[in-house]
Amino acid sequence: MNIDKKLSELLQRVNYTLEILGNKSRPELDAFVTEIGAFPEKHLQSNDATTIKAVESLERRLSTIESAIDSQLTAMDKVRIVRHPQRCCLKDILENVYDNYTEIGGMDEHSIDPGMLIARAYITRRKGKKIINQPVMVVGQEKGHGQEFRNGGSIKPWGNSKALKYMKVAAREQIPIHAYVNTPGSYPVEDFPGAAQQIAENIYEMAGLPVPIIAIFSEGGSGGAEAIGMADKRLMLSHGYYSVISPEGAAAIEGRIKGSERAPIELIESCAIAQQITAQDNLKNGYIDEIIEEPALGARIDHFDFYKRVREQVVRATDEVTLSVRGMSLFRAVAMRHFYKHADIIVRWSMSDKGRQRLINRRFKKYRKLALHAYQDNRSMLEKLNATSSGIVSSTTSAILYEIVKPFKQRIARIVEEATDEIHVITGKIDSIYHSGLKKLGIKSNGDKQKELELTGLSKAVKDDVVIERGSGYVSPQAQMDREITCPHAEKRGCLDIWARDLFTDFDGVCPHCGYNFPMEYQWYLHNVFDAGSIREFNHDIASGNPTGFPHFEKRIEAAKNKTQLESSCLTFNASLEGIHLTCATLIANFRGGSVGAAEGEKFIRALELAQTKHQPFLAYVHGTAGIRIQEGVNGLIQMPRCTMAVRQYIEAGGLYVVLYDTNSYAGPVASFLGCSPYQYAVRSSRLGFAGPGVIKETTGIEIPPDYHNCFKALSRGHIQGVWSRKDIRKNIQHVFRTIGGRNLYYR
């Protein structure tokens, strides 16, 4: 044994422990360091055997100290473990968990984001003399092994695009996907395809991939984690964390820290605890399925027993997902549950067509059940019964109208159309011969006279029989200001000052010179876009709460409720527009910045389900959203995949899903259930993207230009499909619903 080398290793372990504890003083570690320093002199006269025994005794003592410290780790200590450079990375897992692999998709800065690692790997399993090689697609964020170009696991949009491309390859080849989540969050860049847009596409597409997906979380940072984290089975390393925002970010928001200031460590520690970000918290809340136990103080590169554990649990999870949608799996399922380690079980990971469909259905049901504990349902028993009975009536009516009556009418209509077209061939020929005969005799037919009149006669104004007026009765409080308003573009474009009363009434908040759209209240939209008196709100009493028990947050939620007279930032209702019946969900900036938590996600999902039942188009109007509500932790973050799956289910059933952004819209909702719509529009002067200017500067150090999030920039990169003036919202939405859809539910 090399004594000096061994002592150096022990000292490195002590230093590592101090670093993950935030360099806080620990008496037992200080004493141990002193003892290591005195060891050479103390054992100068000892023989080799005695010295080796003394070193081994030191090693056992340090292991005991590490185990004791491990049992006392705080949430922030675990965050430091995950971020430590000695933490095992994806390449270490590929080398030690899988039997063979080939990295694909590019590995350097000149390919497609090397921070996202893709590998085609094999798991080799033996049954007696038989060897079975089972292929998998491994995707995940890589932090180490070339840190200079990995970007710390913070993935750019094209890296997430690369991951999706190869997950689709796995679906075509019908092999499982193992996704290793190890990112502090996605890189907030809006270059094509845009961070938010790409994450939204990843979540939407992963929801429908017909192969088993197993996700293993180490560091699950916000939308970056959700880009590859949707899975049939979610495992998490015992010292990992999964959170809507970093503890430092949460502390900066809570402490209202600005500029180069830093939040106090005590506030950071308390935010880490309050957000419930650890593996144990996430298992308790139902957001992961199992914990993979790590060695004391976290898994490092040379912990080879840990890799065996990862392999065993990842293979078992893949087996369980596959068996769950199989027909003949009774004995293997029982063995899997009760004595997996000792059972000689082989599960082939191929599935039938029906099995793949069952897999997708189970995935939808799994995510639909998440976070149901995290909102307040303040409806009375009578209201709940009424909602249930209404749902039964709507479902029954829908089944009769669209599954029995509609197919019958379509069949009859097709027969009539075919017969009419056949008869038209004969009558058309007879009519042609008749008109040719009249022409030869020099006689004009009535049809010729009518055509001549249409070409030469004066047109007449046509009066509509029915005129449906837009809503009225709402006057913006801004119109009460007795002063002139200056357009922000006055200096550049020469706009004249406008009286507030005129601007916020006659001009609908739009500058008559340059078209700049001043911010307006969501009530203006409700009263001026939809038909008068047609709005019928539902699920009003599903309310935002404080599911994590975040300190002092109940008062702020109650203050928001009292101020806005709303129970959450999401308003859901049925309405009509020029006679078109539709379902709408509105995110309202007045209520906690339009942030989305468990209540908002649940209301959004229920609105989509109702729209599908009623066969109505769905409009998501975003008056403004600051993202996911950080105080709700993963209860809020999980709404990204939950709501996206609901959107996918609605669209797959033929629904027409349209999104309209107003004011400022950022982060999680835009990077998921809003950004996945094929039809997205924005009100002129609105701003939208993945992260606001302050967040981008804080995370990347880059000072972005003032127009970086301008809606026209979003239009130029394909995030949205059009920019509208507020004056034209009613007309344009009506036009969209009339012209877009194809097989969508509206066209019934």
C-alpha positions in Angstrom: 0.0 0.0 0.0 1.3 3.5 -0.9 0.7 5.2 2.4 1.2 8.8 1.1 -1.2 8.2 -1.7 -3.8 6.7 0.6 -3.5 9.7 3.0 -3.9 12.1 0.1 -7.0 10.3 -1.0 -8.5 10.5 2.5 -7.7 14.2 2.6 -9.4 14.7 -0.8 -12.5 13.0 0.6 -12.5 15.4 3.6 -12.1 18.4 1.3 -15.0 17.1 -0.9 -17.2 16.8 2.2 -16.4 20.3 3.3 -17.2 21.6 -0.2 -20.6 20.0 -0.4 -21.4 21.4 3.1 -20.7 24.9 1.8 -17.3 25.0 3.6 -19.1 25.1 7.0 -16.8 24.1 9.8 -17.3 20.6 11.2 -15.3 19.7 14.4 -15.0 16.0 13.5 -13.6 16.8 10.1 -11.2 19.4 11.4 -9.9 16.9 14.0 -9.5 14.3 11.2 -7.5 16.7 9.0 -5.2 17.4 12.0 -4.7 13.7 12.6 -3.8 13.1 8.9 -1.3 15.9 9.1 0.3 14.3 12.2 0.2 10.8 10.8 3.6 10.6 9.1 5.5 11.8 12.2 3.4 9.6 14.6 4.1 6.4 12.7 7.6 7.2 11.7 9.1 4.3 13.7 6.2 1.9 13.1 6.6 -1.2 10.8 4.6 -1.5 7.6 1.9 -3.8 9.0 1.2 -1.4 11.9 1.1 1.6 9.5 -1.3 -0.1 7.1 -3.6 -1.0 10.0 -3.6 2.6 11.2 -4.4 3.9 7.7 -7.3 1.3 7.4 -8.6 2.4 10.8 -8.5 6.1 9.6 -10.4 5.0 6.4 -13.1 3.2 8.5 -13.4 6.3 10.8 -13.9 8.6 7.8 -16.5 6.3 6.3 -18.4 6.4 9.6 -18.1 10.2 9.7 -19.3 10.4 6.1 -22.3 8.2 6.8 -23.2 10.3 9.8 -23.0 13.6 7.8 -24.9 12.0 4.9 -27.9 11.4 7.2 -27.9 15.1 8.1 -27.6 16.6 4.6 -29.9 19.5 3.8 -31.6 20.1 0.5 -29.0 22.7 -0.4 -26.2 20.2 0.5 -27.7 17.8 -2.1 -27.7 20.6 -4.7 -24.0 21.1 -4.1 -23.4 17.4 -4.4 -25.1 17.3 -7.8 -23.1 20.3 -9.0 -19.7 19.0 -7.8 -17.2 18.2 -10.5 -16.5 14.8 -9.0 -20.2 13.8 -9.6 -20.5 10.8 -12.0 -21.7 11.9 -15.4 -23.5 10.3 -18.3 -20.4 9.0 -20.0 -19.4 7.2 -16.8 -22.9 5.6 -16.7 -22.6 4.5 -20.4 -19.2 2.9 -19.7 -20.3 1.1 -16.5 -24.0 0.4 -16.9 -24.3 -0.6 -20.5 -22.4 -3.5 -22.2 -21.7 -1.6 -25.4 -22.5 1.8 -26.9 -21.9 4.1 -29.8 -22.2 7.8 -29.4 -24.2 9.4 -32.3 -25.5 12.8 -33.3 -22.3 14.8 -33.0 -19.8 15.4 -30.2 -18.3 18.8 -30.6 -19.3 22.5 -30.8 -19.5 22.4 -34.6 -22.2 19.7 -34.5 -25.5 19.9 -32.8 -24.9 20.9 -29.2 -22.5 18.5 -27.5 -24.1 19.1 -24.1 -26.8 16.7 -25.3 -25.3 13.2 -25.5 -27.0 10.5 -27.6 -25.9 6.9 -27.7 -27.1 3.7 -29.2 -26.4 1.2 -26.4 -26.9 -2.5 -25.5 -27.9 -4.4 -22.4 -26.7 -8.0 -22.5 -28.7 -10.5 -20.5 -28.0 -14.2 -20.0 -30.5 -17.0 -19.4 -28.6 -20.2 -19.1 -26.4 -20.5 -22.1 -28.5 -18.1 -24.1 -27.3 -14.5 -24.5 -29.9 -11.8 -25.4 -28.7 -8.4 -26.5 -31.4 -5.7 -25.9 -30.8 -2.4 -27.7 -31.8 1.0 -26.1 -31.5 4.6 -27.1 -29.8 6.6 -24.4 -30.3 10.4 -24.3 -29.1 12.8 -21.7 -27.3 16.0 -20.7 -23.6 15.6 -20.2 -21.7 18.0 -18.0 -18.2 16.4 -17.8 -15.7 14.8 -20.2 -15.0 17.9 -22.2 -16.4 20.5 -19.9 -15.0 23.3 -22.0 -17.7 22.7 -24.7 -20.4 20.9 -22.8 -21.8 24.2 -21.4 -22.4 22.7 -17.9 -25.3 20.6 -19.2 -27.3 23.7 -20.1 -28.8 22.7 -23.5 -29.4 25.0 -26.5 -32.6 24.5 -28.6 -30.8 22.5 -31.3 -29.5 20.1 -28.6 -33.1 19.4 -27.5 -34.0 19.0 -31.2 -31.2 16.5 -31.6 -32.6 14.5 -28.6 -36.1 14.5 -30.1 -34.8 13.4 -33.5 -33.1 10.3 -32.0 -36.0 9.5 -29.7 -38.2 9.4 -32.8 -35.6 7.0 -34.3 -36.0 4.8 -31.3 -39.7 4.8 -31.8 -39.3 3.8 -35.4 -36.9 1.0 -34.4 -39.2 0.0 -31.5 -36.5 0.1 -28.8 -36.8 1.6 -25.3 -35.5 5.1 -24.4 -33.4 5.7 -21.3 -33.3 9.5 -20.6 -30.7 10.7 -18.1 -31.7 14.2 -16.8 -28.7 16.2 -15.5 -29.2 19.9 -16.2 -29.5 23.1 -14.3 -31.9 24.3 -17.0 -32.0 25.0 -20.7 -29.8 27.7 -22.2 -32.2 30.7 -22.7 -31.5 31.6 -26.3 -34.3 32.5 -28.8 -32.3 31.7 -31.9 -34.2 29.3 -34.2 -35.9 27.1 -33.2 -36.1 29.0 -29.9 -35.7 27.4 -26.5 -39.3 27.6 -25.4 -40.6 26.3 -28.8 -38.3 23.3 -28.9 -39.0 22.2 -25.3 -42.7 22.4 -26.1 -42.3 20.3 -29.2 -40.2 17.7 -27.2 -42.8 17.3 -24.5 -45.7 17.1 -27.1 -43.9 14.5 -29.2 -42.6 12.4 -26.2 -46.2 12.1 -25.0 -47.0 10.0 -28.1 -43.8 7.9 -28.5 -45.0 4.3 -28.6 -41.9 2.8 -26.8 -41.1 2.5 -23.1 -39.4 5.7 -21.7 -37.4 5.5 -18.5 -36.1 8.8 -17.1 -33.4 8.9 -14.4 -33.0 12.3 -12.6 -29.8 13.6 -11.1 -30.2 17.4 -11.5 -33.6 18.2 -12.9 -33.6 21.9 -13.5 -37.0 23.4 -14.7 -37.9 23.2 -18.4 -34.5 21.8 -19.3 -35.5 18.7 -17.3 -38.9 18.4 -18.9 -37.4 18.5 -22.4 -36.4 14.8 -22.0 -38.0 14.0 -18.7 -41.5 12.8 -19.7 -41.5 9.0 -19.0 -43.5 5.9 -18.2 -41.2 5.4 -15.2 -39.2 8.1 -13.4 -36.3 7.1 -11.2 -34.2 9.6 -9.2 -30.8 9.4 -7.6 -31.1 9.7 -3.9 -28.9 12.8 -3.7 -30.4 14.5 -6.8 -32.8 17.3 -7.0 -35.8 18.2 -9.3 -37.1 21.7 -9.2 -38.9 24.5 -11.0 -36.0 26.9 -10.3 -32.6 26.8 -8.6 -32.6 27.6 -4.8 -30.5 30.7 -5.7 -33.0 31.8 -8.3 -35.9 31.3 -5.9 -34.1 33.3 -3.2 -33.4 36.1 -5.6 -37.1 36.4 -6.4 -38.2 36.0 -2.8 -35.6 38.5 -1.6 -36.2 40.9 -4.5 -32.4 40.8 -5.2 -31.4 43.1 -8.1 -28.3 43.6 -10.2 -25.0 42.1 -8.9 -26.3 41.5 -5.4 -26.5 38.0 -4.0 -29.2 36.5 -1.9 -28.1 35.6 1.7 -27.2 31.9 2.2 -29.9 31.5 4.9 -32.6 32.5 2.4 -31.2 30.2 -0.2 -31.2 27.3 2.3 -34.7 28.0 3.3 -35.9 28.2 -0.3 -34.3 24.9 -1.1 -36.2 23.3 1.8 -39.5 25.0 1.1 -39.6 24.0 -2.6 -39.4 20.3 -1.7 -36.8 19.5 -4.3 -35.1 16.4 -3.0 -35.7 12.8 -4.2 -37.5 12.0 -1.0 -39.8 15.0 -1.4 -40.6 14.1 -5.0 -41.3 10.4 -4.2 -43.7 11.5 -1.4 -45.5 13.9 -3.8 -45.7 11.2 -6.5 -43.5 12.9 -9.2 -41.0 10.1 -9.3 -41.6 6.3 -9.0 -38.4 5.1 -7.3 -35.2 6.2 -5.7 -31.8 4.8 -6.7 -29.7 4.8 -3.5 -26.3 6.4 -3.8 -23.2 5.9 -1.6 -22.7 8.3 1.3 -22.3 11.9 0.1 -23.3 11.1 -3.5 -22.1 8.9 -6.4 -18.7 9.7 -7.8 -16.8 8.4 -10.8 -15.2 5.4 -9.0 -18.3 4.1 -7.2 -18.6 0.9 -9.2 -21.2 -0.8 -6.9 -23.5 2.2 -7.6 -23.4 1.5 -11.4 -24.5 -2.0 -10.7 -27.5 -0.6 -8.8 -28.3 1.8 -11.6 -28.2 -1.0 -14.1 -30.4 -3.3 -12.1 -33.1 -0.6 -11.4 -33.1 0.8 -15.0 -33.4 -2.7 -16.5 -36.2 -3.6 -13.9 -38.1 -0.4 -14.7 -37.9 -1.1 -18.5 -39.2 -4.7 -17.8 -42.0 -3.4 -15.6 -43.2 -0.9 -18.2 -43.1 -3.5 -21.0 -44.9 -6.1 -18.9 -47.6 -3.6 -17.8 -49.0 -3.5 -21.4 -48.4 -7.2 -22.2 -51.1 -9.8 -22.3 -49.4 -12.9 -20.9 -47.2 -11.6 -18.0 -48.9 -12.8 -14.8 -46.0 -15.0 -13.4 -43.3 -12.6 -14.4 -45.2 -9.6 -13.0 -45.6 -11.4 -9.6 -41.9 -12.4 -9.6 -40.9 -8.8 -10.5 -42.8 -7.4 -7.6 -41.8 -9.9 -4.9 -38.4 -11.5 -5.7 -36.9 -9.8 -8.7 -33.3 -10.2 -7.5 -33.5 -13.9 -7.1 -35.8 -14.7 -10.1 -34.6 -15.8 -13.5 -36.7 -13.4 -15.4 -36.2 -12.4 -19.0 -38.5 -9.7 -20.5 -38.2 -9.0 -24.2 -38.8 -5.3 -24.8 -40.7 -5.6 -28.0 -44.5 -4.9 -28.0 -47.5 -5.5 -30.2 -49.4 -2.6 -31.9 -52.1 -2.9 -29.2 -49.4 -2.9 -26.5 -47.9 0.3 -27.8 -51.3 2.0 -27.8 -51.9 0.8 -24.3 -48.6 2.2 -23.3 -49.5 5.7 -24.6 -52.9 5.5 -22.8 -51.2 4.5 -19.5 -48.8 7.4 -19.9 -51.7 9.8 -20.3 -53.5 8.4 -17.2 -50.3 8.5 -15.2 -49.7 12.2 -15.7 -53.4 13.1 -15.4 -53.4 11.8 -11.8 -50.3 13.9 -10.8 -50.7 17.0 -8.6 -54.3 16.4 -7.8 -53.5 17.0 -4.1 -51.8 20.3 -4.8 -54.8 22.6 -5.4 -57.9 23.6 -3.4 -61.3 22.5 -4.7 -63.7 24.9 -2.9 -66.7 23.8 -4.8 -69.7 22.7 -2.8 -71.0 19.1 -3.0 -74.0 20.4 -5.0 -71.6 22.1 -7.5 -69.5 18.9 -7.8 -72.6 16.8 -8.4 -73.9 19.3 -11.0 -70.5 19.2 -12.8 -70.5 15.4 -12.8 -74.1 15.2 -14.1 -73.3 17.9 -16.8 -70.3 15.9 -17.9 -72.4 12.7 -18.2 -75.1 14.5 -20.2 -72.5 16.1 -22.5 -70.7 12.8 -23.0 -74.0 11.0 -23.8 -75.1 13.7 -26.1 -71.7 13.7 -27.8 -71.7 10.0 -28.3 -75.2 10.0 -29.8 -74.6 13.0 -32.1 -71.0 12.3 -33.2 -70.7 8.5 -33.0 -74.2 7.5 -34.2 -76.1 10.3 -35.9 -73.1 12.0 -37.7 -71.7 8.8 -39.3 -75.2 7.9 -40.6 -75.8 11.4 -42.0 -72.4 11.4 -43.6 -73.1 8.0 -45.2 -76.4 9.2 -46.6 -74.9 12.5 -47.8 -72.1 10.6 -49.7 -74.7 8.4 -51.4 -76.8 11.4 -52.4 -73.6 13.3 -53.6 -72.5 10.3 -55.7 -76.0 9.9 -57.3 -76.2 13.6 -58.0 -72.8 13.7 -59.6 -73.7 10.7 -61.8 -77.0 12.3 -62.9 -75.2 15.6 -63.6 -73.1 13.9 -66.3 -76.3 13.0 -68.2 -78.1 16.3 -67.6 -75.0 18.3 -68.3 -74.7 16.7 -71.8 -78.4 17.3 -72.6 -78.1 20.9 -71.4 -75.0 21.5 -73.6 -76.8 20.1 -76.7 -79.8 22.4 -76.0 -77.8 25.6 -75.6 -75.7 24.8 -78.7 -78.9 24.4 -80.7 -80.3 27.8 -79.5 -76.9 29.4 -80.3 -77.0 28.1 -83.9 -80.6 29.6 -84.3 -79.3 33.0 -82.9 -81.5 32.8 -79.7 -80.0 33.9 -76.3 -80.9 31.8 -73.3 -81.9 33.1 -69.9 -78.5 31.9 -68.5 -76.6 34.1 -71.1 -78.7 37.1 -70.2 -78.0 36.6 -66.5 -74.3 36.4 -67.0 -74.3 39.6 -69.2 -76.3 41.4 -66.4 -73.8 40.3 -63.8 -70.9 41.7 -65.8 -72.4 45.0 -66.8 -75.0 45.8 -64.1 -74.5 48.0 -61.0 -73.9 46.2 -57.7 -76.4 46.6 -54.8 -75.6 46.8 -51.2 -76.6 43.6 -49.3 -78.0 44.0 -45.8 -77.2 41.3 -43.4 -80.3 39.6 -41.9 -78.5 39.1 -38.6 -76.0 41.5 -36.9 -74.3 40.1 -33.8 -72.7 42.9 -31.9 -69.5 42.5 -29.8 -69.8 42.7 -26.1 -70.0 46.1 -24.4 -70.3 47.7 -21.0 -66.7 47.7 -19.9 -64.6 50.9 -19.8 -60.9 50.7 -18.9 -60.0 52.5 -15.7 -57.2 54.0 -17.7 -59.8 56.0 -19.6 -60.6 57.9 -16.4 -57.2 59.6 -16.4 -57.6 63.3 -17.3 -54.3 63.7 -19.2 -52.6 63.0 -22.5 -50.7 59.8 -23.1 -47.4 59.8 -25.0 -46.7 56.8 -27.3 -43.4 55.1 -26.5 -42.5 55.5 -30.2 -43.4 59.2 -30.4 -39.8 60.3 -30.6 -38.9 57.9 -33.4 -42.2 57.9 -35.4 -43.6 61.3 -34.6 -46.8 60.1 -32.9 -49.0 62.8 -31.4 -50.1 62.7 -27.7 -53.6 61.2 -27.2 -56.2 61.9 -24.5 -56.4 58.8 -22.3 -60.2 58.8 -22.6 -60.0 58.5 -26.4 -57.1 56.1 -26.4 -58.7 53.6 -24.0 -62.2 53.8 -25.4 -62.5 54.7 -29.1 -59.0 53.5 -30.1 -59.1 50.3 -28.0 -55.7 51.1 -26.5 -54.0 51.3 -30.0 -51.9 54.3 -31.0 -53.8 55.7 -34.1 -50.5 56.8 -35.7 -48.0 53.9 -35.4 -50.3 51.1 -34.2 -48.5 50.5 -30.8 -50.8 48.5 -28.5 -50.9 49.8 -25.0 -51.5 47.2 -22.3 -55.2 46.6 -21.5 -57.0 44.7 -18.8 -58.2 41.2 -19.4 -61.8 42.5 -18.9 -61.5 44.5 -22.1 -60.9 41.3 -24.0 -63.8 39.5 -22.3 -66.3 42.3 -23.1 -65.1 43.2 -26.6 -64.1 40.0 -28.3 -67.0 37.6 -27.5 -70.7 38.0 -28.2 -72.5 40.0 -25.6 -73.8 37.9 -22.7 -72.4 34.7 -24.0 -69.6 34.0 -21.4 -70.3 31.2 -19.0 -67.5 30.6 -16.5 -66.9 27.1 -15.0 -64.6 25.7 -12.3 -64.3 29.1 -10.7 -63.8 27.6 -7.2 -60.8 25.4 -8.1 -58.3 27.6 -6.2 -54.6 28.3 -5.9 -53.0 27.3 -2.6 -49.7 26.7 -1.0 -49.1 22.9 -1.4 -45.4 23.1 -0.3 -46.1 25.2 2.7 -43.8 27.9 1.4 -43.1 30.4 4.1 -45.5 33.4 4.2 -47.0 32.5 0.8 -50.6 31.9 2.0 -50.9 35.6 2.7 -49.7 36.6 -0.7 -52.1 34.1 -2.4 -55.0 35.5 -0.3 -54.0 39.1 -1.2 -54.1 38.2 -4.9 -57.5 36.6 -4.5 -58.9 39.6 -2.7 -57.4 42.1 -5.2 -58.6 40.3 -8.3 -61.7 38.6 -7.1 -60.3 35.4 -8.7 -59.3 32.1 -7.2 -56.4 31.5 -9.5 -54.7 33.0 -12.5 -56.6 30.8 -14.9 -60.2 31.7 -16.0 -62.1 29.1 -17.9 -65.4 29.6 -19.7 -67.6 28.8 -22.6 -68.6 31.6 -25.0 -69.7 32.3 -28.6 -68.1 34.5 -31.2 -70.2 35.4 -34.3 -72.3 32.3 -33.4 -69.3 30.0 -33.1 -69.4 28.2 -29.8 -66.0 27.7 -28.2 -64.2 26.9 -24.9 -61.6 29.3 -23.6 -58.9 29.4 -20.9 -57.3 32.7 -20.0 -54.1 33.2 -18.0 -54.4 36.6 -16.2 -51.3 38.7 -15.4 -53.1 40.5 -12.5 -53.0 37.3 -10.4 -49.4 36.6 -9.4 -48.1 37.6 -12.8 -50.3 34.9 -14.6 -48.0 32.2 -13.1 -49.2 28.6 -13.4 -49.5 26.3 -10.5 -51.5 23.1 -9.7 -54.9 24.9 -9.8 -54.2 26.6 -13.1 -53.0 23.4 -14.7 -56.0 21.5 -13.5 -58.5 24.1 -14.8 -56.7 24.2 -18.1 -56.9 20.4 -18.5 -60.6 20.3 -17.5 -61.3 23.0 -20.0 -59.7 20.9 -22.8 -61.6 17.8 -21.7 -64.9 19.8 -21.8 -64.0 21.2 -25.3 -63.4 17.7 -26.5 -66.6 16.4 -25.1 -68.6 19.3 -26.6 -66.7 19.1 -29.9 -65.8 22.8 -29.6 -62.7 24.7 -30.7 -60.4 25.8 -27.9 -58.8 29.3 -27.4 -56.0 29.9 -25.0 -55.8 33.6 -24.4 -52.6 34.6 -22.5 -53.2 38.0 -21.0 -49.7 37.5 -19.5 -47.7 34.8 -17.8 -44.4 35.0 -15.8 -44.0 31.2 -16.0 -44.5 28.4 -13.5 -45.2 29.5 -9.9 -41.9 28.8 -8.1 -43.4 28.6 -4.6 -45.3 25.5 -5.6 -42.1 23.7 -6.7 -42.6 20.6 -8.8 -46.3 20.8 -8.1 -46.2 23.7 -10.6 -43.4 22.3 -12.9 -45.3 19.1 -13.5 -48.1 21.1 -15.2 -45.8 21.5 -18.2 -46.1 17.8 -19.2 -49.6 17.4 -17.7 -51.2 20.2 -19.7 -49.2 19.3 -22.8 -50.5 15.8 -22.7 -54.1 17.1 -22.4 -53.5 19.4 -25.4 -52.1 16.5 -27.4 -55.1 14.3 -26.5 -57.5 17.1 -27.6 -55.6 17.7 -30.9 -55.3 14.0 -31.6 -59.1 13.7 -31.2 -59.5 16.4 -33.9 -59.6 19.6 -31.8 -58.7 23.0 -33.1 -56.3 24.6 -30.5 -55.5 28.3 -31.0 -53.2 30.4 -28.7 -53.2 34.2 -28.5 -50.4 36.0 -26.5 -50.9 39.5 -25.1 -48.5 41.7 -23.0 -45.5 39.6 -21.7 -45.4 35.8 -21.8 -42.4 33.8 -20.7 -41.0 30.5 -19.4 -42.8 27.2 -18.6 -46.2 27.6 -20.1 -44.8 29.0 -23.3 -42.3 26.1 -23.3 -45.0 23.5 -23.1 -48.8 23.6 -23.4 -48.9 27.0 -25.1 -45.9 26.6 -27.3 -47.0 23.2 -28.7 -50.0 24.7 -30.6 -49.8 24.7 -34.4 -51.7 28.0 -34.4 -50.1 30.7 -32.3 -50.7 34.4 -32.6 -49.6 37.5 -30.7 -51.1 41.0 -30.1 -48.9 43.7 -31.5 -46.4 45.1 -29.0 -46.4 41.9 -26.9 -43.2 40.1 -25.9 -42.7 36.4 -25.6 -39.9 33.8 -25.1 -38.3 31.4 -22.8 -36.7 33.7 -20.3 -36.9 37.4 -19.5 -33.9 39.8 -20.0 -32.9 39.7 -16.4 -32.8 35.9 -16.2 -30.7 35.7 -19.5 -28.2 38.2 -18.1 -27.9 36.4 -14.8 -27.5 32.9 -16.3 -25.4 33.7 -19.4 -23.9 37.1 -18.7 -25.2 38.3 -22.1 -26.9 41.7 -22.5 -29.7 41.1 -25.0 -31.0 43.8 -27.3 -34.2 45.6 -26.4 -36.3 43.9 -29.2 -35.0 40.4 -28.4 -38.4 39.2 -27.3 -40.5 41.3 -29.6 -43.5 39.5 -31.1 -42.1 40.2 -34.6 -38.9 38.4 -33.7 -41.0 35.4 -32.6 -42.9 35.7 -36.0 -39.6 35.7 -37.9 -38.4 32.5 -36.4 -41.7 30.7 -36.8 -42.7 30.6 -33.1 -46.0 32.4 -33.9 -48.0 32.5 -37.1 -49.2 36.1 -37.1 -49.2 39.5 -35.3 -52.6 41.2 -34.7 -53.7 44.7 -33.7 -56.0 44.6 -30.7 -58.7 46.2 -32.8 -58.7 43.1 -35.1 -58.7 40.4 -32.4 -62.5 39.6 -32.7 -62.4 39.6 -36.5 -59.2 37.6 -36.8 -60.2 34.9 -34.2 -63.5 34.5 -36.0 -61.7 34.2 -39.3 -59.2 31.6 -37.9 -62.0 29.5 -36.6 -63.9 29.6 -39.9 -60.9 28.8 -42.1 -58.5 26.6 -40.1 -59.1 23.1 -39.0 -59.4 20.4 -41.6 -60.6 17.4 -39.6 -60.8 19.4 -36.4 -63.7 19.1 -34.0 -65.2 22.4 -34.9 -66.1 21.1 -38.4 -68.7 18.7 -37.2 
